[in-house]
Amino acid sequence: MRGRRSSSPSVVATVDDHLVQWRPSGWLCECDVDDCPHVDAVAELLDPRVTGGH
């Protein structure tokens, strides 16, 4: 079975009422904290193949 890749992949989640987003250009979080714990929380849940190891 062959899979398809999205032409505009993304991940969207909420952590502690903050919106966290991943796109191939990188991670974003509404909290605006330099060492954002929300991004780490979402990244831990994802298989590295989803984000290309980012």
All heavy atoms as TSV, in Angstrom:
chain	resi	resn	atom	element	x	y	z
A	1	MET	N	N	0.842	-1.178	0.000
A	1	MET	CA	C	0.000	0.000	0.000
A	1	MET	C	C	0.885	1.238	0.000
A	1	MET	O	O	1.790	1.363	0.810
A	1	MET	CB	C	-0.910	-0.006	1.216
A	1	MET	CG	C	-1.736	1.232	1.352
A	1	MET	SD	S	-2.711	1.182	2.876
A	1	MET	CE	C	-4.300	1.415	2.188
A	2	ARG	N	N	0.627	2.148	-0.878
A	2	ARG	CA	C	1.388	3.389	-0.954
A	2	ARG	C	C	0.603	4.505	-0.288
A	2	ARG	O	O	-0.586	4.649	-0.489
A	2	ARG	CB	C	1.661	3.755	-2.397
A	2	ARG	CG	C	2.523	2.704	-3.093
A	2	ARG	CD	C	2.844	3.119	-4.460
A	2	ARG	NE	N	4.052	3.953	-4.357
A	2	ARG	CZ	C	4.538	4.631	-5.349
A	2	ARG	NH1	N	3.938	4.621	-6.511
A	2	ARG	NH2	N	5.626	5.338	-5.207
A	3	GLY	N	N	1.299	5.295	0.507
A	3	GLY	CA	C	0.663	6.419	1.176
A	3	GLY	C	C	0.765	7.681	0.348
A	3	GLY	O	O	1.473	7.741	-0.647
A	4	ARG	N	N	0.068	8.668	0.769
A	4	ARG	CA	C	0.134	9.985	0.136
A	4	ARG	C	C	0.640	10.991	1.148
A	4	ARG	O	O	0.326	10.902	2.319
A	4	ARG	CB	C	-1.234	10.419	-0.361
A	4	ARG	CG	C	-1.757	9.569	-1.468
A	4	ARG	CD	C	-3.096	10.103	-1.928
A	4	ARG	NE	N	-3.609	9.234	-2.951
A	4	ARG	CZ	C	-3.861	9.642	-4.174
A	4	ARG	NH1	N	-3.664	10.893	-4.512
A	4	ARG	NH2	N	-4.321	8.804	-5.062
A	5	ARG	N	N	1.375	11.938	0.650
A	5	ARG	CA	C	1.857	13.010	1.516
A	5	ARG	C	C	1.067	14.265	1.237
A	5	ARG	O	O	0.761	14.587	0.104
A	5	ARG	CB	C	3.336	13.275	1.270
A	5	ARG	CG	C	4.193	12.106	1.686
A	5	ARG	CD	C	5.643	12.513	1.651
A	5	ARG	NE	N	6.482	11.395	1.960
A	5	ARG	CZ	C	6.991	11.148	3.155
A	5	ARG	NH1	N	6.732	11.953	4.149
A	5	ARG	NH2	N	7.753	10.099	3.363
A	6	SER	N	N	0.768	14.973	2.295
A	6	SER	CA	C	0.048	16.230	2.166
A	6	SER	C	C	0.943	17.279	1.535
A	6	SER	O	O	2.149	17.323	1.783
A	6	SER	CB	C	-0.400	16.709	3.549
A	6	SER	OG	O	-0.935	17.997	3.470
A	7	SER	N	N	0.356	18.134	0.731
A	7	SER	CA	C	1.135	19.224	0.143
A	7	SER	C	C	1.344	20.352	1.151
A	7	SER	O	O	2.194	21.220	0.949
A	7	SER	CB	C	0.441	19.755	-1.112
A	7	SER	OG	O	-0.834	20.257	-0.780
A	8	SER	N	N	0.569	20.353	2.221
A	8	SER	CA	C	0.750	21.357	3.283
A	8	SER	C	C	0.526	20.689	4.641
A	8	SER	O	O	-0.491	20.903	5.297
A	8	SER	CB	C	-0.207	22.531	3.088
A	8	SER	OG	O	-1.541	22.080	3.045
A	9	PRO	N	N	1.500	19.857	5.084
A	9	PRO	CA	C	1.330	19.131	6.343
A	9	PRO	C	C	1.323	20.061	7.545
A	9	PRO	O	O	1.961	21.121	7.526
A	9	PRO	CB	C	2.548	18.209	6.379
A	9	PRO	CG	C	3.573	18.910	5.561
A	9	PRO	CD	C	2.797	19.625	4.479
A	10	SER	N	N	0.567	19.678	8.580
A	10	SER	CA	C	0.539	20.460	9.810
A	10	SER	C	C	-0.017	19.614	10.946
A	10	SER	O	O	-0.669	18.606	10.725
A	10	SER	CB	C	-0.290	21.730	9.644
A	10	SER	OG	O	-1.633	21.411	9.402
A	11	VAL	N	N	0.282	20.060	12.163
A	11	VAL	CA	C	-0.253	19.460	13.380
A	11	VAL	C	C	-0.780	20.617	14.215
A	11	VAL	O	O	-0.124	21.648	14.333
A	11	VAL	CB	C	0.847	18.704	14.166
A	11	VAL	CG1	C	0.312	18.240	15.516
A	11	VAL	CG2	C	1.391	17.548	13.364
A	12	VAL	N	N	-1.957	20.453	14.789
A	12	VAL	CA	C	-2.542	21.474	15.658
A	12	VAL	C	C	-3.030	20.773	16.927
A	12	VAL	O	O	-3.675	19.730	16.856
A	12	VAL	CB	C	-3.721	22.203	14.974
A	12	VAL	CG1	C	-4.344	23.214	15.903
A	12	VAL	CG2	C	-3.269	22.869	13.680
A	13	ALA	N	N	-2.701	21.340	18.083
A	13	ALA	CA	C	-3.124	20.766	19.357
A	13	ALA	C	C	-3.298	21.894	20.372
A	13	ALA	O	O	-2.796	22.993	20.178
A	13	ALA	CB	C	-2.075	19.779	19.860
A	14	THR	N	N	-4.013	21.591	21.446
A	14	THR	CA	C	-4.100	22.536	22.559
A	14	THR	C	C	-3.500	21.881	23.799
A	14	THR	O	O	-3.738	20.712	24.068
A	14	THR	CB	C	-5.547	22.981	22.857
A	14	THR	OG1	O	-6.344	21.831	23.107
A	14	THR	CG2	C	-6.126	23.759	21.701
A	15	VAL	N	N	-2.712	22.669	24.519
A	15	VAL	CA	C	-2.092	22.220	25.765
A	15	VAL	C	C	-2.272	23.343	26.770
A	15	VAL	O	O	-1.853	24.474	26.519
A	15	VAL	CB	C	-0.584	21.923	25.564
A	15	VAL	CG1	C	0.055	21.504	26.870
A	15	VAL	CG2	C	-0.361	20.885	24.480
A	16	ASP	N	N	-2.896	23.034	27.890
A	16	ASP	CA	C	-3.130	24.051	28.935
A	16	ASP	C	C	-3.763	25.312	28.343
A	16	ASP	O	O	-3.352	26.435	28.646
A	16	ASP	CB	C	-1.830	24.415	29.652
A	16	ASP	CG	C	-1.233	23.246	30.418
A	16	ASP	OD1	O	-2.016	22.377	30.858
A	16	ASP	OD2	O	-0.005	23.199	30.569
A	17	ASP	N	N	-4.725	25.133	27.471
A	17	ASP	CA	C	-5.445	26.243	26.819
A	17	ASP	C	C	-4.578	27.085	25.877
A	17	ASP	O	O	-4.937	28.204	25.539
A	17	ASP	CB	C	-6.122	27.158	27.846
A	17	ASP	CG	C	-7.214	26.430	28.614
A	17	ASP	OD1	O	-7.892	25.580	28.008
A	17	ASP	OD2	O	-7.375	26.705	29.815
A	18	HIS	N	N	-3.432	26.566	25.448
A	18	HIS	CA	C	-2.585	27.255	24.473
A	18	HIS	C	C	-2.605	26.473	23.168
A	18	HIS	O	O	-2.457	25.251	23.170
A	18	HIS	CB	C	-1.133	27.370	24.949
A	18	HIS	CG	C	-0.977	28.220	26.160
A	18	HIS	ND1	N	-1.046	29.592	26.107
A	18	HIS	CD2	C	-0.762	27.896	27.445
A	18	HIS	CE1	C	-0.877	30.072	27.318
A	18	HIS	NE2	N	-0.707	29.053	28.160
A	19	LEU	N	N	-2.749	27.170	22.058
A	19	LEU	CA	C	-2.729	26.544	20.738
A	19	LEU	C	C	-1.284	26.312	20.322
A	19	LEU	O	O	-0.467	27.238	20.329
A	19	LEU	CB	C	-3.426	27.441	19.715
A	19	LEU	CG	C	-3.561	26.876	18.311
A	19	LEU	CD1	C	-4.485	25.670	18.312
A	19	LEU	CD2	C	-4.093	27.944	17.377
A	20	VAL	N	N	-0.979	25.074	19.958
A	20	VAL	CA	C	0.365	24.692	19.500
A	20	VAL	C	C	0.227	24.205	18.070
A	20	VAL	O	O	-0.657	23.412	17.758
A	20	VAL	CB	C	0.949	23.566	20.385
A	20	VAL	CG1	C	2.315	23.143	19.885
A	20	VAL	CG2	C	1.007	24.001	21.838
A	21	GLN	N	N	1.122	24.680	17.195
A	21	GLN	CA	C	1.074	24.306	15.777
A	21	GLN	C	C	2.449	23.873	15.298
A	21	GLN	O	O	3.457	24.456	15.696
A	21	GLN	CB	C	0.628	25.477	14.914
A	21	GLN	CG	C	-0.734	25.993	15.221
A	21	GLN	CD	C	-1.073	27.200	14.360
A	21	GLN	OE1	O	-0.329	27.626	13.498
A	21	GLN	NE2	N	-2.223	27.782	14.619
A	22	TRP	N	N	2.471	22.868	14.441
A	22	TRP	CA	C	3.697	22.491	13.742
A	22	TRP	C	C	3.423	22.558	12.251
A	22	TRP	O	O	2.385	22.111	11.771
A	22	TRP	CB	C	4.157	21.083	14.088
A	22	TRP	CG	C	5.331	20.686	13.231
A	22	TRP	CD1	C	6.639	20.964	13.475
A	22	TRP	CD2	C	5.291	19.995	11.987
A	22	TRP	NE1	N	7.431	20.495	12.447
A	22	TRP	CE2	C	6.604	19.890	11.519
A	22	TRP	CE3	C	4.265	19.467	11.207
A	22	TRP	CZ2	C	6.930	19.268	10.319
A	22	TRP	CZ3	C	4.587	18.858	10.011
A	22	TRP	CH2	C	5.910	18.748	9.583
A	23	ARG	N	N	4.356	23.129	11.542
A	23	ARG	CA	C	4.387	23.121	10.075
A	23	ARG	C	C	5.834	22.858	9.697
A	23	ARG	O	O	6.719	23.006	10.537
A	23	ARG	CB	C	3.912	24.470	9.534
A	23	ARG	CG	C	2.438	24.692	9.802
A	23	ARG	CD	C	1.877	25.805	8.935
A	23	ARG	NE	N	0.438	25.831	9.113
A	23	ARG	CZ	C	-0.213	26.796	9.731
A	23	ARG	NH1	N	0.428	27.833	10.219
A	23	ARG	NH2	N	-1.523	26.737	9.846
A	24	PRO	N	N	6.120	22.491	8.466
A	24	PRO	CA	C	7.515	22.227	8.098
A	24	PRO	C	C	8.464	23.393	8.414
A	24	PRO	O	O	9.657	23.178	8.623
A	24	PRO	CB	C	7.435	21.971	6.592
A	24	PRO	CG	C	6.061	21.399	6.402
A	24	PRO	CD	C	5.193	22.158	7.382
A	25	SER	N	N	7.947	24.596	8.516
A	25	SER	CA	C	8.798	25.748	8.842
A	25	SER	C	C	9.136	25.817	10.335
A	25	SER	O	O	10.005	26.580	10.732
A	25	SER	CB	C	8.123	27.043	8.407
A	25	SER	OG	O	6.866	27.189	9.050
A	26	GLY	N	N	8.430	25.035	11.176
A	26	GLY	CA	C	8.743	24.990	12.599
A	26	GLY	C	C	7.521	24.996	13.499
A	26	GLY	O	O	6.393	24.889	13.041
A	27	TRP	N	N	7.781	25.109	14.787
A	27	TRP	CA	C	6.745	25.082	15.814
A	27	TRP	C	C	6.331	26.494	16.207
A	27	TRP	O	O	7.153	27.401	16.246
A	27	TRP	CB	C	7.274	24.387	17.064
A	27	TRP	CG	C	7.450	22.909	16.923
A	27	TRP	CD1	C	8.589	22.258	16.555
A	27	TRP	CD2	C	6.479	21.904	17.155
A	27	TRP	NE1	N	8.377	20.905	16.546
A	27	TRP	CE2	C	7.080	20.661	16.917
A	27	TRP	CE3	C	5.143	21.930	17.552
A	27	TRP	CZ2	C	6.408	19.460	17.063
A	27	TRP	CZ3	C	4.466	20.733	17.699
A	27	TRP	CH2	C	5.101	19.505	17.449
A	28	LEU	N	N	5.053	26.644	16.576
A	28	LEU	CA	C	4.525	27.891	17.111
A	28	LEU	C	C	3.645	27.570	18.309
A	28	LEU	O	O	2.948	26.560	18.321
A	28	LEU	CB	C	3.661	28.613	16.076
A	28	LEU	CG	C	4.336	29.128	14.819
A	28	LEU	CD1	C	3.278	29.624	13.838
A	28	LEU	CD2	C	5.282	30.244	15.174
A	29	CYS	N	N	3.667	28.445	19.305
A	29	CYS	CA	C	2.764	28.320	20.450
A	29	CYS	C	C	2.310	29.710	20.846
A	29	CYS	O	O	3.089	30.666	20.808
A	29	CYS	CB	C	3.451	27.633	21.624
A	29	CYS	SG	S	2.347	27.441	23.057
A	30	GLU	N	N	1.069	29.807	21.257
A	30	GLU	CA	C	0.502	31.099	21.668
A	30	GLU	C	C	1.120	31.652	22.946
A	30	GLU	O	O	0.989	32.833	23.225
A	30	GLU	CB	C	-0.997	30.961	21.902
A	30	GLU	CG	C	-1.805	30.701	20.675
A	30	GLU	CD	C	-3.286	30.553	21.033
A	30	GLU	OE1	O	-3.616	30.132	22.159
A	30	GLU	OE2	O	-4.088	30.867	20.158
A	31	CYS	N	N	1.799	30.835	23.725
A	31	CYS	CA	C	2.285	31.295	25.029
A	31	CYS	C	C	3.469	32.266	24.914
A	31	CYS	O	O	3.727	33.009	25.850
A	31	CYS	CB	C	2.657	30.117	25.921
A	31	CYS	SG	S	4.220	29.324	25.517
A	32	ASP	N	N	4.194	32.247	23.821
A	32	ASP	CA	C	5.328	33.149	23.595
A	32	ASP	C	C	6.437	33.036	24.645
A	32	ASP	O	O	7.143	33.994	24.910
A	32	ASP	CB	C	4.870	34.608	23.490
A	32	ASP	CG	C	4.081	34.873	22.231
A	32	ASP	OD1	O	4.354	34.207	21.214
A	32	ASP	OD2	O	3.190	35.732	22.258
A	33	VAL	N	N	6.589	31.867	25.258
A	33	VAL	CA	C	7.679	31.624	26.197
A	33	VAL	C	C	8.857	31.072	25.391
A	33	VAL	O	O	8.676	30.208	24.535
A	33	VAL	CB	C	7.252	30.614	27.290
A	33	VAL	CG1	C	8.409	30.247	28.190
A	33	VAL	CG2	C	6.096	31.172	28.092
A	34	ASP	N	N	10.077	31.568	25.664
A	34	ASP	CA	C	11.248	31.137	24.882
A	34	ASP	C	C	11.456	29.623	24.898
A	34	ASP	O	O	11.659	29.012	23.866
A	34	ASP	CB	C	12.520	31.830	25.390
A	34	ASP	CG	C	12.554	33.299	25.017
A	34	ASP	OD1	O	11.889	33.679	24.031
A	34	ASP	OD2	O	13.239	34.057	25.719
A	35	ASP	N	N	11.435	29.016	26.051
A	35	ASP	CA	C	11.622	27.570	26.167
A	35	ASP	C	C	10.261	26.927	26.436
A	35	ASP	O	O	10.002	26.407	27.510
A	35	ASP	CB	C	12.612	27.260	27.288
A	35	ASP	CG	C	13.089	25.826	27.266
A	35	ASP	OD1	O	12.980	25.180	26.203
A	35	ASP	OD2	O	13.564	25.352	28.306
A	36	CYS	N	N	9.392	26.972	25.451
A	36	CYS	CA	C	7.985	26.589	25.591
A	36	CYS	C	C	7.800	25.115	25.954
A	36	CYS	O	O	8.197	24.235	25.195
A	36	CYS	CB	C	7.251	26.902	24.291
A	36	CYS	SG	S	5.544	26.357	24.303
A	37	PRO	N	N	7.173	24.819	27.092
A	37	PRO	CA	C	6.921	23.432	27.472
A	37	PRO	C	C	5.774	22.808	26.671
A	37	PRO	O	O	5.664	21.586	26.596
A	37	PRO	CB	C	6.575	23.526	28.958
A	37	PRO	CG	C	5.952	24.884	29.103
A	37	PRO	CD	C	6.708	25.756	28.129
A	38	HIS	N	N	4.911	23.621	26.078
A	38	HIS	CA	C	3.762	23.106	25.343
A	38	HIS	C	C	4.199	22.440	24.041
A	38	HIS	O	O	3.675	21.398	23.664
A	38	HIS	CB	C	2.769	24.239	25.068
A	38	HIS	CG	C	2.420	24.998	26.300
A	38	HIS	ND1	N	2.829	26.301	26.499
A	38	HIS	CD2	C	1.758	24.631	27.419
A	38	HIS	CE1	C	2.405	26.705	27.690
A	38	HIS	NE2	N	1.755	25.707	28.267
A	39	VAL	N	N	5.176	23.025	23.377
A	39	VAL	CA	C	5.701	22.428	22.146
A	39	VAL	C	C	6.310	21.068	22.471
A	39	VAL	O	O	6.061	20.087	21.775
A	39	VAL	CB	C	6.741	23.357	21.483
A	39	VAL	CG1	C	7.544	22.619	20.426
A	39	VAL	CG2	C	6.049	24.571	20.881
A	40	ASP	N	N	7.099	20.990	23.543
A	40	ASP	CA	C	7.719	19.720	23.936
A	40	ASP	C	C	6.661	18.660	24.242
A	40	ASP	O	O	6.826	17.495	23.889
A	40	ASP	CB	C	8.621	19.904	25.150
A	40	ASP	CG	C	9.852	20.742	24.838
A	40	ASP	OD1	O	10.218	20.865	23.647
A	40	ASP	OD2	O	10.438	21.286	25.786
A	41	ALA	N	N	5.580	19.064	24.892
A	41	ALA	CA	C	4.516	18.117	25.243
A	41	ALA	C	C	3.877	17.511	23.997
A	41	ALA	O	O	3.631	16.305	23.935
A	41	ALA	CB	C	3.457	18.803	26.092
A	42	VAL	N	N	3.629	18.333	22.983
A	42	VAL	CA	C	3.023	17.828	21.746
A	42	VAL	C	C	4.036	17.000	20.964
A	42	VAL	O	O	3.718	15.922	20.462
A	42	VAL	CB	C	2.469	18.982	20.881
A	42	VAL	CG1	C	1.946	18.461	19.555
A	42	VAL	CG2	C	1.378	19.730	21.629
A	43	ALA	N	N	5.265	17.469	20.873
A	43	ALA	CA	C	6.302	16.754	20.121
A	43	ALA	C	C	6.522	15.347	20.675
A	43	ALA	O	O	6.756	14.409	19.912
A	43	ALA	CB	C	7.597	17.547	20.133
A	44	GLU	N	N	6.438	15.182	21.993
A	44	GLU	CA	C	6.608	13.868	22.610
A	44	GLU	C	C	5.526	12.876	22.197
A	44	GLU	O	O	5.749	11.670	22.195
A	44	GLU	CB	C	6.604	13.990	24.136
A	44	GLU	CG	C	7.928	14.346	24.715
A	44	GLU	CD	C	7.914	14.233	26.227
A	44	GLU	OE1	O	7.244	13.330	26.771
A	44	GLU	OE2	O	8.562	15.073	26.861
A	45	LEU	N	N	4.349	13.372	21.869
A	45	LEU	CA	C	3.237	12.499	21.498
A	45	LEU	C	C	3.296	12.032	20.047
A	45	LEU	O	O	2.637	11.068	19.679
A	45	LEU	CB	C	1.905	13.220	21.724
A	45	LEU	CG	C	1.575	13.578	23.158
A	45	LEU	CD1	C	0.306	14.435	23.193
A	45	LEU	CD2	C	1.411	12.330	24.001
A	46	LEU	N	N	4.073	12.726	19.222
A	46	LEU	CA	C	4.100	12.441	17.794
A	46	LEU	C	C	5.208	11.468	17.422
A	46	LEU	O	O	6.303	11.516	17.969
A	46	LEU	CB	C	4.320	13.735	17.001
A	46	LEU	CG	C	3.248	14.802	17.139
A	46	LEU	CD1	C	3.676	16.050	16.389
A	46	LEU	CD2	C	1.913	14.296	16.614
A	47	ASP	N	N	4.912	10.608	16.481
A	47	ASP	CA	C	5.944	9.765	15.884
A	47	ASP	C	C	6.871	10.703	15.105
A	47	ASP	O	O	6.384	11.578	14.381
A	47	ASP	CB	C	5.285	8.762	14.936
A	47	ASP	CG	C	6.255	7.758	14.385
A	47	ASP	OD1	O	7.245	8.191	13.717
A	47	ASP	OD2	O	6.061	6.565	14.584
A	48	PRO	N	N	8.183	10.561	15.204
A	48	PRO	CA	C	9.106	11.462	14.512
A	48	PRO	C	C	8.888	11.506	12.989
A	48	PRO	O	O	9.236	12.506	12.354
A	48	PRO	CB	C	10.491	10.897	14.831
A	48	PRO	CG	C	10.304	10.072	16.038
A	48	PRO	CD	C	8.877	9.593	16.023
A	49	ARG	N	N	8.282	10.479	12.434
A	49	ARG	CA	C	8.024	10.486	10.993
A	49	ARG	C	C	6.991	11.538	10.599
A	49	ARG	O	O	6.950	11.991	9.474
A	49	ARG	CB	C	7.568	9.107	10.517
A	49	ARG	CG	C	8.662	8.054	10.634
A	49	ARG	CD	C	8.162	6.706	10.284
A	49	ARG	NE	N	7.216	6.271	11.328
A	49	ARG	CZ	C	6.594	5.125	11.340
A	49	ARG	NH1	N	6.781	4.248	10.368
A	49	ARG	NH2	N	5.789	4.802	12.326
A	50	VAL	N	N	6.151	11.946	11.552
A	50	VAL	CA	C	5.136	12.948	11.279
A	50	VAL	C	C	5.781	14.305	10.979
A	50	VAL	O	O	5.405	15.005	10.036
A	50	VAL	CB	C	4.142	13.099	12.458
A	50	VAL	CG1	C	3.204	14.275	12.247
A	50	VAL	CG2	C	3.360	11.810	12.659
A	51	THR	N	N	6.785	14.659	11.781
A	51	THR	CA	C	7.425	15.966	11.628
A	51	THR	C	C	8.754	15.889	10.907
A	51	THR	O	O	9.475	16.874	10.828
A	51	THR	CB	C	7.650	16.623	13.002
A	51	THR	OG1	O	8.488	15.758	13.778
A	51	THR	CG2	C	6.336	16.866	13.715
A	52	GLY	N	N	9.096	14.740	10.388
A	52	GLY	CA	C	10.368	14.599	9.690
A	52	GLY	C	C	11.560	14.667	10.639
A	52	GLY	O	O	12.643	15.043	10.244
A	53	GLY	N	N	11.317	14.352	11.912
A	53	GLY	CA	C	12.391	14.367	12.898
A	53	GLY	C	C	12.671	15.727	13.483
A	53	GLY	O	O	13.631	15.919	14.186
A	54	HIS	N	N	11.806	16.710	13.227
A	54	HIS	CA	C	12.012	18.069	13.750
A	54	HIS	C	C	11.489	18.187	15.164
A	54	HIS	O	O	10.508	17.663	15.515
A	54	HIS	CB	C	11.283	19.100	12.875
A	54	HIS	CG	C	11.818	19.135	11.491
A	54	HIS	ND1	N	11.051	18.837	10.401
A	54	HIS	CD2	C	13.033	19.420	11.014
A	54	HIS	CE1	C	11.774	18.951	9.311
A	54	HIS	NE2	N	12.992	19.310	9.667
